[in-house]
């Protein structure tokens, strides 16, 4: 016979499950680089409240968080004058601990930590290079010449041996062997910009002028598939499970969601608030979504709405915007510091 205690536990289980689903996506912080304000904000992943603010160099464009979560690095691209520095922050208190001068390598942009957590890959548009930076020594230890064509964003293979760089003006994808230094370049699409490596090791590229996402073989860089993503696709990010690819469409003000396994569209999220008054951006008066990142829980995605000075919080089950969090002026770069 079932005991009263067992029956009570069974009756309570559904309520506990519902309560767990109602909990915040994760304890931790969302880092936001505000390009026009030259600031780095820390927002609570629970509710978006502002936890802190630090100064950056001119034009913070991208953020990388170390594998152990203890450091965050910001690329300082500059405004009218080219930037040539990286700022390193202690994520425990949000304070800047050092600034790395890249010397002749101006316009740093794309960032990616290597698995060891001490070396960082950086694209520098002014020198047509991919840099390997030793953060402990604060110095460039290797510069890979990737050639002209506006090398912008960088992604890294799971084993940390291969980097992939997109070139906007060339419309190409570059494969860099970080061990022997060899470079391979193949066409992607007009305005190739966003790049990320999928769970199956294919390389996904957003081609903003072409309005497409191309899926590339990681070794040959040949195009395996081309997906439509209308409205200036500018960034791509994967959910932690690897099941979905999220693409921000800057001109359309939308988020395209693709099944990364079947390579087919799943949803199209409207990010622009119809009642909002957006400011002038590089694409006119618009919402201009750019940076996107997914919570470690996989339950939420966060999109920087540059034209509205806010973060759009997207539920990854219903694929709708469920909240909007204020930021500084012109948010773009995003990073996540996971909680315990």
C-alpha positions, 0 to 999 in steps of 0.5 A: 500500500502506498504510504501517505508520505509517498502520496504527498510527495507524488502530489507535490512533484508537479508543483515543484516542477512548475516552480522550477520552471518559473525560476530565473534563467540563471544566476550570473551577469550579462556584460554589455559594451556600450559603443558610444558611451565607452562603458561596460555595464554589468546586468543581473541575469535574474532581472536585468538590474544594473550591478555596475559600470566601468569605463572602456577605451573608445568604441568597445566593440566585442567582449570575450569572457575567459573559460574560468569566468574570471576575466572579461576582455573588451576590444577597443575599436576606436571612433574616428581615430583607430583604437589599438588597445584591449581592456581586461576586467576582473569579473568578480568586481567589474574593475579594469585590471590592465590595458593591453597595447597592440601597437601598430595593430589598430582597429581590434574587433573580434575576440576569442579566448583559447582553451588555456584561458591565458591566450586570446585571438584578436582580429585587427582591421588596420593591420589585416591580422589575426593576433595571438595575445598573451594576457599574462604578459600583456603582449602580442606573441604572434601575428597571422597575416590574413590579407586585405578584405576587412577581417572582422569576426573570429570563431575557434574550433573546439580543439583550439587549433583552428580559427575562422575569420570573416572578411566583410568587404571581401565576402570571404571566410578565412581558415587559420591553422594556429599551429603551422600558420597556414591560411586558406580563404574561400568565398562566403557571401557579400558582406560576410561578418558573423561567424560561429562554429556549430556542434558538428564543427561546420562553420556558419557565416552571416552575409549581411549584404547577401541576406544569407547564412552560409554553412561551410565545411570546416576543412575545405571551407566549401559551402555546404548549405545556404539559408535565407535570412533577410534584412542584413544578417550580422551575427550568429550564435548557438544555443548551449545544446547546439540545437538552434542557431540564432541570427540577428537581422539588423535592418529587419529588426528580427532574430532568425532561428534555425534548426542547426541540425536540419538547417531549416528555419524555426522562428522569426522573432520580432525584436523592434518595439512598435511603440518605441522611438529609435535613434539614428543608426548606421542603417537609419532610424531603427532598432538595429539589433546586433550582438546576441548571446544565449544564457547557459541554461538555454532558456533565454537569449539576449539581443543588444538593440543598439538603436534603442539602448536596451537588451531584448530578452527572448524566451527560447521556448515560445520564441517571443520577447519577454522583457526589455532591459535598459543599457548605456548608449549604443549597446552592441557587444555582449558577454555572460559571466555564469553564476555558481 
